[in-house]
C-alpha cells in the first residue's frame, strides 16, 4: 500500500492494481493512515458469523469483479479492511534496511486510527504464538508468521516462516481435470458427504508429477460417467483457465493433507487451499467420508486478534 497525501495505490503481490475493486479501502487509508507511507499488509473482509466477527475469504474473492456497479454494491454490502504487517517507508525515510523491530514501531505509528485500518498483534513469546495458532483459526486466520526482529525487509524473498496447521482427511474422488499439457490428470476434485446424504464438492488436489498424472488418469478414467463434461466456476484470478471437469462414479477414496477449511455450514465448507494427494484408501468405504472427521476450530473473534 502506497500513500502520498490523497494519492493511494493498492498493489497485489503480483503487481495488480486493486484500488478500483476496493474504493472503501482507499477512503479508509486517507482517513486513518499517516499522510505519507508505504506499508505491507493485506486486504480482508470481516463478517459477523454466528455471533462472532471472522475473516470471510469467500466474500473477499467475490470483490474482484469487472463491473463498476457490482464493485459499488459489494463495497457497501461486504466492506473490506486493511491490516498492516510491516512498514517500508514513512515520510521521506526508507525503512527497508532497518530491523523489523524498528519497522514494527513505525507501522504502529503510521496507523493513526483503527476503525478500518489495523495492525496485527505481535509477541516474542513462542508459547503465546503457539496459543494464537490454536485459537485464532476460529477468527479465519490460517496460521502465524515468525520474523527475525533484527532482519531487514527483503522484497521478493520470504524472509519469514509461516506456521500452518497440518491435517489429513479421507475424501471421495468425484471427478478430475485434464492437465493443461493434455497429458494425464491436472487435478482431482474431492467430495465429502453431508448429513443429508448429499456429496458436497470441497476442493481439489493438484501438483502431480508427469508420471503421477498418467497413473492417476489410469485409476480414474474407468470410472467416467460416459462422455459427461461439466463446467466449473470461472477463476476470478485467471479468466483464461479451463475449469471444465469430468465426473466419475464416487467409488474411490483418497487421503489428502490440508491446512484449513473455510465456510460455516456443510453446504458451503471447502478446503481453503489446494490440498496434497497422499494415497488411495481402498480400505475406506466412500460413504464413511463425511464432514464429521474434520477438526472444528475454536470460535474466536477477529478483533481479539488485532492490536487495539
N, C-alpha and C positions, 0 to 999 in steps of 0.2 A: 504494500500500500504506500503510495507516494502522495504527500500533501504539500502544496506550496500556496498558502492563502486559500482562495476559493477553488483553486485547481486541484482536483483529486483524481488519481489514476489507480484503479484496482486491476492488478495483473495476476493471472493464474501462474502456477509453476511452469507451465509451458509457454508463457508469454501472451496468452489470450486476454484481451481487454474485457473485463467482466462488468464494467461500470454501467452499461446500458441495461443489464439484467437486474441490477440491484440499486435503483435510484435512491431508495431509503437509506442505504449504507453510505452513499456519497453525502447525503444530508447529515447523517449522524457523525461522520468523520469531521465535517466542517464545524459541527456544534460541540464536539466532545474531545477532539484531539488537539495537541499542540499545533500552532499555525504552520509550522514548517518541520516536517519529519518524514522519515522513511521507516516503516515498520514491517516486520514479517509476522504474518498471522493467518487467520482462517475465517472465512465467512460461514456462518452456521444459521440454521433455522430452529429456534427453540419453540416447542409447542407444549401446551398442558395436556397431559395424557394420564388418565386415571388419577387425577388429583395432584400430579407432580409435573414439574417442568423438565423436559428432557430434549436432547437433540433429535430432530426428525430428519434423517438423511433422505428419505423418500421425497419429502416436501422440498428439500434443497435441490434435488435433481430436477424437479418439476419447474424450477425457476429459470432454467436455461431454455428459453423459448424465443423463436424469431419474431413473433407478433407483438408489436408495441402495446396493443390493447390488452393482451394476455399478461405482459410484463407488469403493466399498471395494476391490473386486477389482483395478481398474485402478490405484488409488493404491499398491498393493503391487507390481503387475507392471511398471508404467511410471511410477515416481515422478517428480514434477516438481521443478524447482529454481526459485529466484528470482534474477534478475540485475538489479542496480540500475544505473540510468543517471544519476540525479540525486537531490538531496536538497531537499525543500521546507521541512522543519522538523525540528529536533532539540530535544529537551527542550521548553521553553516558547518557543523562539525561532523565528520565521518567517524563512526564508531566501529567500523568493521575490523580494525586491528586491536580494539580494546577487548579485554577478557569478558566473558559472559557476565560475570558478577557486576561489572560496570554497566554493560548494556542493559542488564535487567533493571538496574536502578533508573536508567534513562527511560526505559519502557514505562515503568510505573509513573514517572513524572510526566510522560507525554500523554497519558490518558487522564484528561482533566476531569471528566465526568464519566459515570459508569452506568448509564441507562441503556445505551445501545452499543457502546464500545467497552470491552472488558479486558482484563489481564488474568492469565491463568495463575493458580496458586503454585508455590514452589516450596521445597523443603530440602534440607541437607541430610535428613534422617532416612536411611534406607527402609527402616521399619514402617515409617509413615508412608513412604512411596508404595510399599507392598500393600498396605491397607487401602490406599487410593485405588490401586489396580483392582482389588477385590470389590470395593464398594461402589466406585464411581461408574462402573459399567452400566448400572441401572439408570444413570443420567444420560446414557447414549454415547459415552466415551469408549473407544476400543483399545485403550492402552495408556501407558505413561511414557514420557520421554526423559531420558537421562542425558545431561550435557555436562561437559567439563567446565567448572567455574572459571578456570584460567584460559580457556580456549578462545581463539579469535573466531570471527564469523567468516566462513569459507564458502562462498557462493558456488552452487553446483555440486557440492560434496556433502555427504551425510555424516557430518562430524557429530553424531549423536547416536544413541541407542534407543530404539522404540521397543518397549516390552509389551507383548500382547499375550492374551490367553492362548493356550494350546489345548484344543479339544478334538474329539473324534465323534463321528456319528455313522450309523448304518442307514443308507438311503437306497431307494429303488431307482434303477435306471429307467427313465421314461422316454428317452429319445437321444438324438445326437445331431451334431452339425458336422458337415464335411470340412476338413481343413482348407484354408484359403488356397493352398497349393493344389488342391484336388486329390491329394493322396492321403487316404486314411481319415481318421476322426480328428476334428479340431477341438470339440468339447462334448462332454456327456452331460445331458440335462437330468436333474435329480428331483425326486419327489418324496414326500412323507405323507402318511395317512393321517387325516384329521379325525376328530371324534365322531364325525358324521359318516365316516367310511369313505369319504372322497379323497382322491390322491391329489395333493397340492404341490405344484412345482415350487421348489425352494432355491433354485440356483443351478450352477453348473461347475464341473471340474474341467480344467484345461491344462495347457502347457505340457503336452506329452512329447516324448522324443519321436523321431521319424519311425523308428521300429515299433514303438508302443502304439502309435497312431494306426498302423496296419493291423496289429494284433487286436486292438480294441474294435476295429471295424469287423474283423472276423468273428468276434464274440457277439456283436450286436446286430449285424446285418441279417442273420437268420430270423431275428425277432421282428423285422419290419412289418408294419401293417399295410401290406400291399404297396401301392405307389404313392401313398399319402405323404404330402409335404406341407407343413404348416408355416404360416408367417409368425415371426416373433416380434416383440415390441422393438421399434427402431431405437437405435442408440442416440442419445442426445449429444454424445461427445464425438461420435463418428458416424455421420449420416450415410456414409458410403458402405458401412459394414453390412454384410449379408447375414441377416438374423433368422433366415428360414431354417427349420429343423425337421427332422424325420422322426416320427413317433415309433415306439416299439412296444411290444407286449411287456407289461410290468412284471417280468419274471426273474430278473437278475438283481441281486443286492450287492452294493459295494460299500466298503468302509472309506470314509473321507476324513481329512484333517481340516478343521476350520477354527476361526478365532471368535466370531461373534455372529449372532442373529440380529436382524432388525425387524421392526413391526411388532404389534402388540396383540394380535389375535392370530389364530391358526390360519385364517383366510388371508392374512397379509404377511405372515412371518416368512423370512427367507434369509439365506446367508448374505451377510453384508458384502463380502468379497468372494472372488472365485476361490473354490476350495481345492485341496490337493487330493487326487485319487491315490489311495493306499493299496487296495487289493479287492478282488472279488470275494464275496462271502457266500459260497454255495451252501453253507450250513444254516443260513438265515432264511426264514420264511418272509417274503415281501410284506405280508400283512402285519408283521411284527414291527415294521419300520414306521413308528409313529412319532409325534412331537413330544411324547412323554419322556423320551430318552434324553432330551436336551436340557442343559442347565438353564435355570431361570435366574437372571441376575437380581440382586437386591434392588429395591425400588428407591432410588436416590434422586434428589432434586438437583437440577443443573446449577442453581445459584448457591448450593453448598460447595460446589467445585471451584467456582470463580472467586478471585480475590475481591473482597469487599472494600 
